[in-house]
Amino acid sequence: MAETQYTEENIRSLDWKEHIRMRPGMYIGKLGDGSSPDDGIYILLKEVLDNCIDEFVMGAGKTIEIRIKEKEVKVRDYGRGIPLGKVVDVVSKMNTGGKYDTRAFKKSVGLNGVGTKAVNALSAAFTVESIRDGKRKSAYFELGDLKNDGELEETTSRRGTKVVFVPDETIFKNYKYRKEYVEKMLRNYVYLNPGLTIDFNGEKFYSENGLKDLLEDNMSKEDMLYPIIHLKGEDIEIAITHSKTQYSEEYHSFVNGQNTTQGGTHQGAFREALVKTIRDFYGKNYDASDVRKSIVGAISIKVMEPVFESQTKTKLGSTEMGEGLPTVRTYINDFVKTHLDNFLHKNTDVAEKIQKKIIQAERERKELSGIRKLARDRAKKASLHNKKLRDCRIHLNSSKNDRILETTLFITEGDSASGSITKSRDVNTQAVFSLKGKPLNSYGLSKKIVYENEEFNLLQAALNIEDSIEDLRYNNIVIATDADVDGMHIRLLLITFFLQFFPELIKEGHLYILQTPLFRVRNKKETIYCYSEEERLAAIEKLKPKPEITRFKGLGEISPDEFVHFIGADIRLDPVMLDKAMSIEELLKFYMGKNTPDRQEFIINNLKVELDKVEE
């Protein structure tokens, strides 16, 4: 074999935008099409918004306006405005920005000066405009290249900064901003910044009570064991309650306004502090899992120059609050110990409810202990024989179970369907879990059924979510069933399982439905896969005369050579989202309970609507 030459000609230096465009994952995490809340298009929006939030924190500008129309995003704040002589540099020169001067931004979200540069480099069109001191300065870029460096001009407009960008479709393929994900992001911003108003496409978001509002908006009052405990300090805020129905613990954590969806040192310290304080208060060495069972909590802290484990800032790595300050762990422990202990002493009714909940959790854990041991043994044996799970190499070749953004678990039914996906998947990041027949309707059943039912037990083990979703092994859980009545029923039963026992998986945006084509329309030159009747008609019109049309009846009918297109770069996923207007209990009771007449009326009325649409 010829020796590969390694000379000076092999060494290449990339300019700032080339490196971002060549390695976008280093700057914004995964790319995606907008079907997942951590897809790149939302990170781009977040990077621009973070700068607006920093202005608000510094006391400049109480309103942020956001407009998203089709592919274009506009963000306008009323802060101090970028210094006019540095407008181009701030969005196009690495290691340039005001956040290097900690006098200006003491507890900022972003400190590395990369954010808006990444947005610029990854946008087909990017405009930045700064207004201050009665003057306006703007610059226009395409793919990070400066196309127009505007002249200074007089203006009577209010001061502030405006950024308009269109993500590059060659990088973010078939992308679409989902209103639900944008709204969740904006709600988090206002929870963490009481007094801030965010106007999104005409709808205003505002919070007066911070993290208390967050928990109230994410839970029904009927599901709260007691009113939310809301405690605030100089650089810390916490909110806590227990759910009456939820089995596992759930946390919302933030650092300097950043939603740390993967937790970090602060979230670990919060969980530890809750257990220690409650043990000390009751004088009982309760098991940590019993103390934390069903807790729904939120924590926000402010840290000097925080260190995150990635550019997307989803997990805090800092152990110190700042130079000369205590550690994150000590600071949180001391705060919770003092303030939660005081609260419990003053509110004995809440203290009694918490203790009863812990004792109930302890009793249930002991009742389940034997079943859980048997269930774990069964899961280990099944894993050894590889009967249900075809894992991905990231997990097979690693002792760590850290959640990795790119990993996906497809849940499918039947040998033919699982066989097609298994043969066509990316073996490095995509795993397959094969169901045997229809799952059980788990509505109204206790957690005991998860261990006694083989399918549920093995699925729980595959996901590694028995006690908490912190160690969830797959970022994306995708239900892949046939697009027929049986397939729809299996989807409902699986969604019921997750809602009943692991609702936080859905709340945090991990559960999806795989879209697969209903039709293949082709001629000798081109093949078009169609996901709806409208797409089928459009394909026939494009490929006329008389192309060959195939109707796929099930996943097993699609060959692995074809299936690779549907679970690869062009994968289409529908996220499973919760409607805030209805609680989980109400949702499950209506769709999966014994209210047959009500459900029949709902189906008939909606069927009429769909038939009317077809006739039109």
GUDRENPA-585243 format. One record per residue (C-alpha): residue in one letter; x, y, z negated. Coordinates in steps of 0.001 Angstrom, whole numbers, plus 524288, in hexadecimal, padded with zeros to 5 digits. Last residue first. Example, Ala and Ser with C-alpha at 12.3 -4.5 7.8 and 13.67 -1.06 7.14 Angstrom:
s835667FBDC7E41C;a8300C7EE6C7E188;
//
This chain:
e706CC84F457FF25;e70207841327FE1F;v70EAE83D367F74A;k70D59848497ED78;d6FF3F844637EA95;l703C3836787E83B;e70DE983B517DE62;v703BC8434D7D707;k6FA31837E07D6DF;l704D782F077D167;n7073B838FA7C6AD;n6F8FA8389C7C27C;i6F84F829B37C317;i704FC827F17BB69;f700DF831777B0B3;e6F36282B3A7AFA6;q6F99C81DD07AE4C;r702C3822F57A3CF;d6F79B8287679BDD;p6EFE081BBD79D3B;t6FBBD8132B799A6;n6FFED81A3878D36;k7072880E53787E8;g714DD8140878809;m71F10814ED792E1;y71BB28215B79A41;f713EA8290079025;k71A5B823D4783CD;l727DD8250D7899C;l726158335D78D1D;e71F65836D478052;e72A7B8308B77897;i734C4837197810C;s72E688445577EBF;m7276C84B5B789DC;a7292D8594578EF4;k737FD857E978EC7;d7375384E9D79A5F;l742C88455B79951;m74BA9842DC7A4E5;v74FC4836AA7AC5D;p7596383B517B69A;d7569D837857C4C8;l762FB832A17CB51;r766F8832A27D994;i7745182CDE7DC8B;d77B53833457E804;a7891B831257E2C3;g78666822D47E010;i77A5881BB57DB09;f771E381CF67E742;h77C8B81BB97F197;v7821980F587EB4C;f774B5809377ECC1;e77665808167FB71;d782137FEF27FB40;p77C457F8497EF32;s770377F4BF7F753;i763157FA917F3BD;e7589E7F0277F263;g75BEE7EDDE7E40D;l7585B7FBE87E107;g74A4C7F9587E4D5;k740347FB697EF7F;f748EC802EB7F8DE;r740F580746804B2;t748DD8065481147;i746A880F2981D0E;e74D7B80D4682A41;p74D23819C583259;k7423E81C5983C1F;p74701827F684444;k74A9B82F2C83C06;l755798307A831E2;k7522783E0382C68;e7435883C6982C56;i7448782EF982647;a74DAF834A081BE9;a7441C83F9A818AC;l738FE835CE8174B;r7412782D5280E2D;e745718391F80622;e7373083CE880406;e733B382EEF80045;s73E1882F4C7F5C3;y74BEB82AD77F2A0;c7509682927800A1;y75D658232580518;i761C9827BD8128B;t769E481F6481BCF;e76FE9824C782853;k774D7820DD835C4;k76DAF814458396B;n76124818AF832EF;r75D9581951824B2;v7533881BED81A62;r7551A8152B80D39;f749D5816E8803CC;l746CC8173F7F538;p7542781C177F169;t758F081A707E361;q7576A824667D892;l75DB38200C7CBF4;i7567A824707BFB4;y75E9C82B417B563;l761C182B417A6D2;h76D55832A17A0D3;g767988404779F78;e769B78435E79116;k75B468426978DC8;i75A68835837951E;l7655682EEF78D8C;e7603B835FE78162;p753BC82E1178274;f75AB08216377E72;f7509E8186977800;q7431981B9777D27;l746F88248678852;f7515781AF178D10;f7483B80F3B78C97;t73D08816F5792BA;i7461181AF879DE2;l7492080C9379FF1;l73AB9808CC7A017;l7373F813E07A958;r742128104C7B2CD;i73DD9802057B286;h730028064F7B607;m734FA80E727C16F;g73C6A802B97C696;d730627FA1B7C583;v7280B8041A7CCBE;d731FE806277D795;a73E4E80E677D95A;d747298036C7D4C7;t74F61805E37C8AC;a75C0B80CF87C58F;i75B7B813767B82D;v767E481B7C7B703;i76F0B81E0E7AA47;n77936828A67ACBC;n783B282C167A2C6;y786C781DE47A02A;r78D4E81872793FB;l7854C81FC1789D2;d78E4F8215977E19;e7874882D247785B;i77A2F826D077BAB;s7784C8220C76DB6;d7764A8158D765F9;e773C380B3E77067;i777DE813B277BE6;n782B180BCD78254;l77C3480C6378FD5;a77ECE7FDE379272;a77AE67FA9C7846F;q76DE0801C6785B5;l76B6F7FADD792A1;l76EC47EDC078C70;n765657EFEC78127;f75A8A7F518789D3;e75B237E97A7931B;e75C877DF6F78834;n751137E46A7801E;e7539F7E1EA771AA;y75D597ECF276FE7;v7556C7F7A277690;i748F87F1E37709F;k74DB17F534762E2;k74DB08039976695;s73F058036E7643F;l734708022576E9D;g72A9780CDB771C8;y72E3B80D4F78024;s737DC8028378388;n7311B7FD8878FCF;l73A027F1D379257;p743157F1D679DFF;k73ECE7EC4B7AB1F;g7469F7E1217B0E2;k754C27DE427ADE0;l75BDA7EB297ADD8;s769407ECC07B40E;f772B87F6E87AEE1;v77BF47FC757B92D;a78827804C67B728;q78D8F8101E7BF26;t79A7C8171A7BC4A;n7A5A780ECC7C18D;v79D888049B7C893;d797A080ED77D19D;r78B15807B97D514;s787D0800347E1A4;k788EC7F2197DD21;t782E77F4687CFC2;i777DD7FC937D57A;s773F87F1F77DF22;g775227E7347D4F3;s76D217EEC17CB00;a762217EFB47D4F6;s762F17E1677D8F7;d7644E7DC1B7CB15;g758927E2FE7C536;e756767EFE17BE56;t75F767FB9A7BDBA;i7660C8042E7B3AB;f7713380BA87BA1D;l77B87810617B08A;t7837281C3B7B4A5;t790CB8216D7B0B7;e795BA82E547B64B;l794B6836877A9F9;i79C0C82CF77A170;r7966A8295D79430;d7A12E8245878B9A;n7A0A8815AE78999;k7AF50813E97884C;s7B604806C3789C5;s7B793809137983B;n7B8A1800467A41A;l7AACA7FAE27A3C8;h7A54C808387A075;i7AB1880FF27ABC1;r7A9EA803A07B3F8;c79B1A804117B46C;d7929B7F9DB7ADDE;r78A0E7EF9A7B440;l780A67ED4F7A90A;k776567E2C87A7A0;k77CC47D5777A812;n78B007D9587A657;h78E037CCDB79EB8;l795D77D484794CA;s78BDA7DF74794A7;a780D07D5E3791FF;k788A37D033786C0;k78B447DDBA78118;a77CE87E1977824D;r778867D52677BA1;d781FB7D78C77058;r77D3E7E5A276F34;a76F167E0F976EB2;l772257D6FA7642A;k778A77E18175BEA;r76D7A7EB0975E5E;i763437E0F875A63;g76A327DE8674D80;s76BA27ED0274A95;l75DD17F0BD74EC4;e7577C7F00374169;k763747F67C73B81;r762D78019B7454E;e754308034F7432B;r755F7804677346B;e7611F80E23735BD;a7595B8165873F6E;q74DCF816AB735F4;i756ED81A9372AD5;i75C988257173353;k74F1182A5D73734;k74AA782A52728FE;q756C08323772561;i7541183C1E73013;k745E483DB172BE3;e749E083FD871DBD;a753EA84A2C7216D;v749B28514A72996;d7407C851E271DD1;t74BE0855D8714FE;n74E778624A71C9D;k7576A86A8B713F8;h7610685FA2710DB;l7608985B1371EF8;f763AF868B8723EE;n76F2386A7171ABA;d774EF85D6371F25;l772FD8615172D5A;h779E986E4C72B02;t785D786A3172333;k7890285CC6728BB;v78551860DE73693;f78E7286CA17363B;d799C08656172FCA;n798CF859E373937;i7980D862F274505;y7A42686AC074123;t7ABD585EB573D03;r7A94A8577E749CC;v7AC0F863637525D;t7B8DC8655F74B2F;p7BA82871387427E;l7BECB87E95747AE;g7CC808847C748C8;e7CC3B883837578A;g7BEEB87F0775C1A;m7B3DC875BF758ED;e7BD7086A6875A15;t7BB2985C7175F1A;s7B8688604B76D0B;g7B4B48556177689;l7A6CF8599677967;k79F86851B8783A7;t79767856BD78F23;k7A08D861D8792F8;t79F95860557A1D3;q7AE49862BA7A2B1;s7B08D8568B79A81;e7B3DA8526678C93;f7B0BC85F9C786E0;v7B9E38683277EE0;p7B35E873BA77833;e7BA0788111777B4;m7B4C38854976A66;v7A92487CCE76700;k79AB787FEE765CA;i791A68753476141;s784448704176553;i77DB58645775F9B;a770F085D87762AF;g76A648520175C2D;v760368478775E39;i7620383CFB753F3;s75AB483040756C1;k764F8827CF74FDB;r76FDA8303D74A61;v76EBB82C5273C1D;d76C2281E0C73F61;s777C781D82748B1;a780A98235773E3E;d77D24818B27346F;y7788981F0E727CF;n7826E820D671CDD;k77876826DD71398;g779F5832EC70B10;y76E578391A711F2;f7754C845E0714F1;d782A483F8E716B2;r77DAB835BD720B9;i776488408E727C7;t782458494C72861;k78B5A83E7172CFF;v7820C8399373798;l77F288472373CFB;a78D8E84AD373C9D;e7918F83EF6744BE;r7877B841E274F42;f78BC38502F74FA3;a79A3884C8775009;g797EB843B075BCC;q7904784E8976277;h79B2A8585776000;t7A61A84F4F76499;g79F7F84C1677173;g791E384AD3776E1;q79022845CC784AF;t7857484F9C787F5;t78D9E85AD6782BA;n7842F865CF78646;q78CF0871D9786C8;g788AC87DAB77EDF;n7957B87EE977781;v794B8870667746E;f787C0869457754C;s7819A85C94770BD;h7741D856A477282;y7730F849F876AF8;e76A3C83E0776AC3;e769F98329976153;s76354825DE76501;y755E68206E76205;q74CAF82B6C765CF;t73EFC82AA475FF1;k73E6783338753D6;s749C583BB275844;h7527D8419474DE0;t7562F84FF774D2F;i7625F8583474E49;a766DF8658D7533A;i774C586AAD75222;e77B8E877B275464;i789FE87ABD752CC;d793498862D7547E;e78E3288F9E74A3D;g784988862274412;k777008814B74769;l76E008768E74256;h76123871C674810;i75A81865E7741F6;i74F5C862BA74B48;p7423285FE274513;y74098851AC74080;l73EEF84442746B6;m73DCB84ACA75408;d73633842C775E12;e7296A84A2E75C52;k7307B8571075E54;s734448526176BF9;m742B58525276F18;n74BA1858E37790D;d74620866B0777E7;e74648866167690B;l754498610676928;l7590D86C25771CE;d750FC8766476A99;k757DB872D375DE8;l764AA8738876560;g762D188212767BE;n7576E88891760CD;e7544F8944176971;s7553A88DF7776CC;y752FA8935478484;f750D888E1279236;k749A78964079C58;e74389891147A8D1;g74506899EA7B4C4;n74E59891297BC5B;f7564E88F3E7AFF4;d7568989AF97A6CC;i75F8F8984679B5A;t75D358A06A78F2C;l7675D8A09978440;g762F88A41377676;p7668A896E8770D3;n772A3891B0777CD;l773F5883297756D;y7659F8804E777B4;v7663C8898D7836E;y77130881EB78A11;n76B09874C678709;r75E608794978D54;l7660987D3C7996B;m76C1986FC079AFA;k75EE1869307993B;e758FD872627A35C;v7638586F2D7AD5B;y76155860A07AB6B;e75290861AC7ACE3;k7536A86A817B8DE;r75B30860A27C095;y76553866DC7C970;k766A185F027D5F7;y772878591F7DC57;n772C1851817E903;k7819E850587E7FF;f788F4858987DE29;i79680859117E480;t7930E85B847F2D4;e78703862A57EDEA;d78F4A86D817E7F5;p78813873A67DC90;v781A6880C47E008;f785C088BE67D735;v78136899357D258;v787CE89F947C6A3;k7836C8AC607C085;t78AAB8B36D7B5B0;g786748BE717ACBF;r783B08CCEE7AC31;r7765B8D23C7AFAC;s774E18D7997BD63;t777818E6127C024;t782358E3147C9ED;e78E7A8E9117CFFB;e796BD8E07A7D89A;l7A3B08D94B7D7A8;e7A6FD8D2797E464;g7A3938C45D7E6D9;d7AD808B9807E8B8;n7A7188B14F7F351;k7AAD28A3C87F7E5;l7B2BE89EC27EC4B;d7B4928901A7EDD3;g7AF2A887BD7E2CD;l7A67887F8A7EBA6;e7A0D688C677F0D1;f7A3198989C7E8AE;y79CAA8A6077E716;a7A1668B0DC7DE1C;s79A2B8BBCA7D727;k79D658C84A7CFA3;r7932F8D1CE7CA7F;k795548DE987C338;g78DE68E61E7B8D1;d797938E2407AE17;r794878D3FD7B048;i78E9C8CB477BABB;s794FD8BE987BF09;e7912A8B65C7CAC6;v795598A89D7CE2F;t7912D8A1957DA90;f7938F893547DDC7;a78FF688BEB7EA28;a792E387DBE7ED7E;s795C587BE07DF18;l79FA78727E7D91D;a7AAFE87C297D8BB;n7A2B3887037D2CF;v79C8387E6D7C86D;a7A9ED878FA7C4E7;k7AF62886D67C3D5;t7A3AC88A567BB5B;g7A77F880157B14F;v7B66A87FCF7B15E;g7BA6588A877A7D9;n7BEFD880D079D8C;l7B7AE88615791D7;g7A9988826079436;v79F1388264789C4;s7A42188E5A7828E;k7A67888FE877420;k7AFA389B8477335;f7AD3B8A16A780A5;a7B2A38AF467816A;r7BCDE8AE50776A4;t7BFA18A08777B48;d7C6018A60B78798;y7C6ED89A1C79055;k7B83C89B41791D2;g7B9328A74E79A60;g7BCCB89FA07A67E;t7C79689B157AFA1;n7CE3F88DE17AE50;m7CA3788A4E7BC2A;k7C781895487C5B6;s7BAC9895597CD63;v7AF54899737C4DC;v7B65F8A2857BB4D;d7BFCE8A75A7C5B9;v7B5268AC817CEC3;v7AE4B8B4647C417;k7BAF08B9297BDCE;g7BAEF8C7B27C162;l7ACC18C91B7BDAC;p7AE198C3D37AFD5;i7A38B8B9377AFB0;g7967B8BE837AADB;r793828C27879CE8;g787A38B9C879B92;y77AB78BAFF7A2A9;d77A968AD7F7A8C9;r776BA8A8EB7B657;v7772689AE47BB62;k772C1897577C927;v772A5889657CE4E;e770178858F7DC85;k76CF7877B77E0EB;e75E04878947E122;k75B148848A7D8E5;i7613F885B17CB7D;r76016892C97C49C;i7663C895757B774;e7654D8A2037AF83;i76CB18A3A67A2C5;t767EE8ACFA7983C;k76DCA8B1F278B7C;g779DE8B88E7911F;a7868D8BB9F789F4;g787D78B7C777BB7;m793DE8AF0C77D00;v78B068A34277C36;f783128A8D278787;e78F638AA3978FDC;d7937189C5B78C8A;i785FC897DB790E1;c787D889E3479E30;n795068976A79FC8;d78EEE88A7279C07;l7844D88C9F7A636;v78E1088C107B171;e793FE87F5D7AC94;k78677879E57A9A9;l781B687C167B789;l78D8A874ED7BCF3;i78BAA86A217B2CE;y77D9C868C47B779;i78234866A37C581;g78C3785CD77C09E;d782D3852B97BB5D;d78193851DF7AC86;p772B7852B97AC6B;s771A0847A27B66E;s7695F848397C2E3;g770BC8545C7C760;d777BB84E167D2E6;g783B3848B47CC15;l7915284E8F7CA32;k7972E848CD7BDD4;g79F47850FB7B481;i7A03B85F867B79B;y7AEBE862AD7B7A8;m7B622855DD7B8C6;g7AAE4850427C0C0;p7AD1685A9E7CB34;r7BA50854B67CF0A;m7BC53858A27DD59;r7B391864987DC5F;i7B9C5869217CFA2;h7C786866A27D4C9;e7C4D486DC97E17F;k7BEF1879537DA1C;w7CAEF87BCF7D1A1;d7D55E87A0C7DC3A;l7DAD186C867DE7B;s7E94A869987DE98;r7EDE285DF77E6A3;i7F960854C77E522;n7F9E384A2B7EF89;e80242852BA7F872;e80CA9853597EDE6;t80EBD844CE7EFC3;y80875837C87EC12;q8089D82E697F79B;t800F0821C77F61E;e80991815DE7F881;a8053F80D59803CC;m800008000080000;
//
